[in-house]
Amino acid sequence: DTQLIIGTDNNQLQVRSFDGNAIKSLLDGTQPVSALCLNESCLFIGTMHDSSF
């Protein structure tokens, strides 16, 4: 049994999709904690410097 639990200090979770070509600009604005890549798709878990994401 595997569980994924995600929480924040303000109890908000935002999930966004983005074009795969935008990965470099996405990484410039984040502090990645972890990245999981499967079949040319990536899941990034991290924090944002700018709340305009």
Backbone as a ProteinNet text record, in pm:
[ID]
protein_1_A
[PRIMARY]
DTQLIIGTDNNQLQVRSFDGNAIKSLLDGTQPVSALCLNESCLFIGTMHDSSF
[TERTIARY]
85	0	89	70	148.4	56.3	97	17.2	102.2	42.6	106.5	28.7	94.9	30.1	101.5	24.5	80.8	3.4	73	7.3	88.6	23.2	91.7	54.4	128.9	101.1	-29.3	-80.3	-206.2	-319.7	-299.9	-401.8	-451.7	-367	-403.3	-308.4	-363.4	-283.9	-321.2	-222.2	-247.4	-180.5	-256.9	-204.3	-220.1	-110.4	-113.7	-45.9	-93.7	-25.8	46.6	151.9	229	290.4	323.5	385.8	522.5	554.5	683.3	802.2	785.5	894.6	921.6	834.5	848.8	923.6	980.4	1044.8	1156.7	1241.4	1352	1300.2	1199	1147	1076.6	1014.3	952.3	1057.7	1167	1272.5	1340.3	1344.1	1404.2	1325.9	1195.1	1112.4	1081.7	1140.1	1106.4	1229.9	1204.6	1307.5	1263.6	1298.9	1246.1	1289.2	1195.1	1223.8	1247.1	1166.6	1175.8	1122.3	1170.7	1119.3	1109.1	997	973	938.1	1016.7	993.5	964.4	852.2	810.9	757.9	808.4	757.8	744.3	850.3	856.9	761.9	709.1	626.4	695.4	691.9	759.7	662.6	679.6	605.5	707.1	687.7	776.9	703.4	769.6	715.6	816	771.4	863.6	790.2	864.6	807.3	835.1	750.5	765.6	823.9	913.6	962.8	855	775.4	679.4	539.8	447.3	313	228.5	282.1	204.9	198.2	258.6	253.6	111.7
-117.9	0	123.3	210.4	332.9	452.9	552.2	673	794	893.5	1022.2	1126.4	1193.6	1294.3	1426.7	1529.7	1662.2	1763	1847.9	1950.6	2078.5	2188.9	2317.3	2384.6	2489.7	2559.3	2639	2668	2741.7	2654.6	2523.5	2425.9	2445.5	2494	2508.7	2426.5	2357.5	2279.6	2324	2363.6	2404.1	2304.8	2255.4	2164.8	2233.7	2250.3	2320.2	2235.2	2244.9	2179.6	2286.9	2246.4	2341	2266.8	2342.1	2286.4	2229.7	2113.5	2050.4	2134.2	2224.2	2311.7	2422	2438.1	2544	2497.8	2377.8	2323.8	2414.5	2467.2	2552.5	2676.6	2744.4	2863.9	2828.5	2710.8	2666.5	2645.9	2581.5	2555.5	2683.5	2787.8	2914.8	2980.9	2952.7	3017	2929.9	2809.7	2718.4	2676	2618.4	2550.5	2404.9	2323.5	2186.6	2103.9	2030	1934.6	1798	1764.8	1634.2	1641.9	1554.9	1545.2	1398.2	1361.1	1224.6	1230.8	1162.4	1165.9	1025.4	1010	882.8	908.2	835.6	844.5	988.4	1066.2	1204.8	1299.2	1259.3	1346.6	1361.8	1482.9	1508.3	1564.9	1522.9	1576.9	1646.1	1775.8	1851.9	1886.1	1865.9	1903.7	2000.1	2122.3	2220.8	2345.3	2452.7	2579.2	2685.5	2786.8	2894.7	3018.6	3087.5	3217.5	3323.7	3310.4	3411.9	3351.8	3414.1	3359.3	3377.1	3438	3458.1	3332.8	3222.3	3095.1	3051.6
0	0	0	-98.6	-109.7	-98.7	-20	-3.1	-34.9	-100.2	-124.4	-46.5	45.4	129	105.5	68.6	42.8	126.3	201.2	280.7	280	311.9	320.7	451.5	485.8	610.6	605	484.3	475.2	421.5	421.2	381.5	239	149.9	10	-75	-172.7	-266.6	-406.7	-485.8	-623.1	-716	-811.9	-912.7	-1046.6	-1118.3	-1246.7	-1351.8	-1473	-1584.6	-1665.2	-1735.5	-1814.9	-1931.3	-2034.3	-2153.9	-2117.5	-2170	-2140.6	-2180.7	-2278	-2320.2	-2218.7	-2120	-2020.5	-1896.1	-1898.4	-1778.2	-1728	-1817.5	-1772.7	-1700.8	-1756.7	-1690.9	-1560.2	-1553.6	-1429	-1321.3	-1355.6	-1257.5	-1211.8	-1297.3	-1257.9	-1145	-1132.5	-1030.9	-912.1	-906.4	-797.2	-719.9	-605.2	-527.7	-520.5	-621.9	-626	-505.4	-453.2	-347.6	-408.7	-509.7	-571.7	-713.6	-799.5	-936.4	-973.1	-1031	-1075.6	-1223.3	-1307.5	-1451.8	-1502.8	-1570.9	-1629.6	-1770.1	-1867.8	-2004.9	-2054.4	-2039.4	-2086.5	-2013.2	-1898.9	-1816.1	-1681.5	-1626.3	-1499.3	-1397	-1273.2	-1160.5	-1070.6	-1046.3	-960.3	-831.7	-719.9	-590.1	-529.1	-501	-448.1	-402.1	-381.9	-338	-442.7	-447.6	-544.9	-477.7	-548.7	-502.4	-520.7	-628	-668.1	-661.5	-591.3	-577.3	-702.5	-808.3	-931.3	-1015.7	-971.8	-1044.1	-1055
[MASK]
+++++++++++++++++++++++++++++++++++++++++++++++++++++

